[in-house]
Amino acid sequence: LVLELNQVIIPTYGTVPDQQNLHTPEWADFDDKPDSLFFSDAQRRIDFVLVYEDESKKMTHKRSDRKKQKRKRQVYESNLINNGLQLEATRSVLDEKLIFVKVHAPWEVLCTYAEIMHIKLPLQPNDLKTRVSAFNWFSRLFRVDENIIKPEQEFFTAPFQKEHLSNFYIQDKDTFFNPATRSRIVHFILSRVEYATKNNVKKFGINKLLDTGIYKAAFPLHDSSFRHPSTDPNCPSERYLLYREWAHPKNIFKLQPLDFIRKYYGEKIGIYFAWLGFYTNMLIVAAVVGVGCFLYGCLTKDNCTWSQEVCDPNIGGNIIMCPQCDKVCTYWNLTITCESSKKLCIFDSFGTLVFAVFMGIWVTLFLEFWKRRQAELEYEWDTVEYLEQEEQVRPEYEARCTHVVMNEITQQEEHVPYTACGKCIRIAFCTSAVFFWILLIIASVIGVIVYRLSVFLVFSSTLSQHISGAEAVRKYLTPQTATSVTASLISFVVIMILNVIYEKVAILITDFELPRTQTEYENSLTTKMFLFQFVNYYSSCFYIAFFKGKFVGHPGNPVYWLGKYRNEECDPGGCLLELTTQLAIIVGGKAIWNNIQEVLLPWLKNLIGRYCAAARSEKVVPRWELDYHLQPIGKLGLFYEYLEMVIQFGFVTLFVASFPLGPLLALINNMLEIRLDAWKLTTQFRRLVPQKAQDIGAWQPIMQGIAILAVVTNAMIIAFTSDMIPRLVYYWSFSVPPYGTHSSHTMKGYINSTLSVFNISDFNNASKPYSPWFGNRTTCRQVYRDLRYPPGHQHQYEHNIYYWHVIAAKLAFIIVMEHVIYFVKFIISYAIPDVSQKTKSKVKREKYLTQKLLHENDLKVVKKTMGKIADKIIKGVDSTFRPKAE
């Protein structure tokens, strides 16, 4: 018995003393069947593939190193066999140095680990009646043809138990565990099998072997080529169907086959595309309303009285503005801002206010309806109780469990990787590191601001001289515009560089933090990355929207930044247009960069790989070798896809008041994004290891936080960045007596009343312009849209009564808008339940069946068995005490 235990246990820990005790894979030559997914016997399915380079043909390492690597690999493969897996090795067709080890999990292994992993499997078909939607005829126009991709049959499921095998819905052992589930079970085993022991520390897992180069790749197989169906009748060609009916550009207006995606790639990929599709569909409504508001601005811009006054030669043409910087800047005529004021009328209209309120409500509807949709998917895809029952501890966490603590619940000892003090130190270190990098971003933003302040002086002194002969260009290429565009480009470049650096830092910090499960790991990394990205992407937009041009003083007493640079003023057209420019550059540049990085680079790498293998293309190449030459998905998987979309979600909601066409551009981008991501997964990347996911993780609370913040930012943009509130105050109060001279409410005279007067003799020596003054005028107009008493007044150059009325109106507007939208959001959140009644009924029915089939039947068996035993006991007692026959 001891000998048998040693033969089983010792190899499992990778400490086999003799070479002879090692189990080795079977060897088989390629059978010239390129589409086969089976071992050479055509019976055992390939569930996973390991790739390594033959150590005897390696020339890059020392002989001793090659021998150690070979030993670790042999021990690892031997332990895989000891754990019940079956291995078959085949040499590469194109490169004789490469060895492909195909892995198959037999029925007993699948059953054992399905129970360990608490995988939910079918009990019986769903017998609940489904209601046919009234819009079913309409949605059928956009769905994939059911004759091509058949709808998945719905089952009631329960966590698998071997002792209740007969209660599960098993029609065929070969199809009971689908390929995605088989690959997930095998990957679970590969991640936990040991290959060595050093200093009493076990080394295990395929991830470490990949990192050290012992294996070059590990992946499950695609089931066919994406270009044509499989020639093997036993292969379902699901990849081909996904490419043709999902990833192909012709399907851009079709709904996604989510159940089929989930079946092939697993729940984690499925929930991402479900969320992205739902978000894109909701954007249709936002885009329609946004386009309507934009068209309203275009139609009403010709009736914009204040813009007409700016462009009028008799009004704007007679208004001379003070210089916007010290010495080198010149006086300028208000009519220069004519084109900008016309554009501003489009974006700064009452339609924008309506749209901002609508978006505050839309984002709540989106999040609440997504919760309902997510609850349906949780049930349909068997992830309702995933976190409580099924998710396993990360191997990296298990390897560090060296401290013993007492569990307060079970009152039993358990192993953890660090003490309470060690955990506090790790948290403190990780938090400090994150804040340090956030401060670094803020420092880069300050650097861009310094650039703006210093370069504005250069453009002001040189730009007008170089384009003095081109009056048409001067209308558009002002010093402020040139500074804004170049600063936005520099800010974008800085953002991209910091992104690359911080990605590696965030992974190192999270690895040091050592989360317990993969979900905790991804949520922790998500929070760190988003905090960084939030500051990185949005800080320049917040600066332009809420700080730029707000604290500039007046010409006689300007405010200086760092004691040297005069504080920056807004573009003559206002900061709202500048904010739109910044958003367009960052969002557009980010979309182009992401597509280059995510789509173009993998395509080029695969193209180069195919070109290099062109000379050997006449050979028949097996499926596992074709998949090996595809690009591996990164360790972070879908993280960057989520991040890209959530950052876009922030731009669409946080600053939508400055650009109503934002949802339309996001809609167009997302329709392309869905198909590009699908094309990338099905054609350019190896098949991902299917993973479970209950929901979209930490992205859900992040979007809820953005939704709350969006109400505040849009209210403040309308109040402080646009000129809507000053115009309303003038229209209702200062255009008529006692402040105004008009007999009725009007916008006439708005421009003249909002531009304060400044006496040029009050310039100090530090800011007095070099350019000579022309004409007999002794005054110029102060900072654009400033409200101060004129020279000669007892409170000259101080803010006048109009200014305080405007401030009061702005604060009142923010409070009223926030409270109204938050109240409506609360009502909507309360009125829409997170789980629909239909889903609740399905969950209750499944629990009832699980209780009945797996537990009550056992009780009946026990009662029946105990009854027989009781009868035997009673009979035995009767025979013992019965009097003997005389």
Secondary structure, DSSP 8 states (H G I E B T S, - for coil): -HHHHHHHHHHHTT----GGG----EE----S-TT--B-TTSSSB--EEEEEE-GGG--SS-HHHHHHHHHHHHHHHHHHHHTT-EEEEEE-SS-TTEEEEEEE--HHHHHHHHHHTT-EEEEEE--S-----TTHHHHTTTS--TTTS-----EEEEE--GGGGGGS--S-HHHHS-HHHHHHHHHHHHTT-EEEEETTEEEE-HHHHHHTTSSSEEE---SS-SSS--SSTTS--HHHHHIIIIISGGGTTS---HHHHHHHH-HHHHHHHHHHHHHHHHHHHHHHHHHHHHHHHHHHGGG-HHHHHHH-TTTGGG-EE--SSSSS---EEGGGGHHHHHHHHHHSSHHHHHHHHHHHHHHHHHHHHHHHHHHHHHHHTT-TTHHHHT--B-HHHHHT--EEEE-TTT--EEEESS-HHHHHHHHHHHHHHHHHHHHHHHHHHHHHHHHHHHHHHHHHHHHHHHTTT-HHHHHH--HHHHHHHHHHHHHHHHHHHHHHHHHHHHHHHHHHH--SBHHHHHHHHHHHHHHHHHHHHHHHHHHHHHTTTTS-EETTEE-EETTTEE-----TT-HHHHHHHHHHHHHHHHHHHHHIIIIIHHHHHHHHHHHHTGGGTTS---HHHHHHTSB---TTTTHHHHHHHHHHHHHHHHTGGG-TTHHHHHHHHHHHHHHHHHHIIIIIB--------SS-TTHHHHHHHHHHHHHHHHHHIIIIISSHHHHHHIIIIISSTTT---SS---TTHHHHHS-EEEGGG--TTT--SS---TT--EEE-STT--B--TTSTTTTSB-HHHHHHHHHHHHHHHHHHHHHHHHHHHHHHHS-SS-HHHHHHHHHHHHHHIIIIIIHHHHHHHHHHHHHHHHHHHHHHHHHS----
